[in-house]
């Protein structure tokens, strides 16, 4: 398996910054995705890292280090609606497409 | 149209029933996927279709039978399921090689209960 690890649960305060980490023991993948999923709903695309470094999109940023087998999602100015699961997923493409998810991190944002 | 539409949204079926889940997209995506998601678990890949051909079957039991009638439609035929097959079944689509501003587009899923 790809052994994609994330913390199971995190809590944070409205207006704060939170970093959700993802570590993996796999190689040869094309890129790494972050998805948000509210309970009972479809996952929605947040970010995609192909190269090492930081990708910034508004309140959300994602970082990838292939040499360290590590990624993180940074959420700034937290809002109550950010309470959701955050899924790290590695993407393989070599004549086929394969997206493999980590276990996900459930984030609870409190007032 | 930037959506993946799944029907039905909810399905309750007996272990001897035959039913089908349907998925439709009109984004011109040439790759489509079935995922299974149990409560508080991540989505698990079941099948991948690329250009209407089955390219990946993740050792899924034969009681699940996928079908891709054309580039816009993906079905999942269900027969003789077990209660442990109860889950949220998610369909997704993507360009053949997703770019950073596309990713996979997921449908809202079919919540299946096997009784």
Interface residues (C-beta under 8 A of the other chain):
Chain A: X30 X31 X33 X35 X40 X41 X42 X43 X44 X45 X47 X48 X49 X50 X55 X87 X91 X93 X95 X96 X97 X98 X99 X100 X101 X102 X103 X104 X106
Chain B: X4 X31 X33 X40 X41 X42 X43 X44 X45 X48 X50 X55 X56 X88 X90 X92 X94 X96 X97 X98 X99 X100 X101 X102 X103 X104 X105 X106 X107 X108 X109 X111
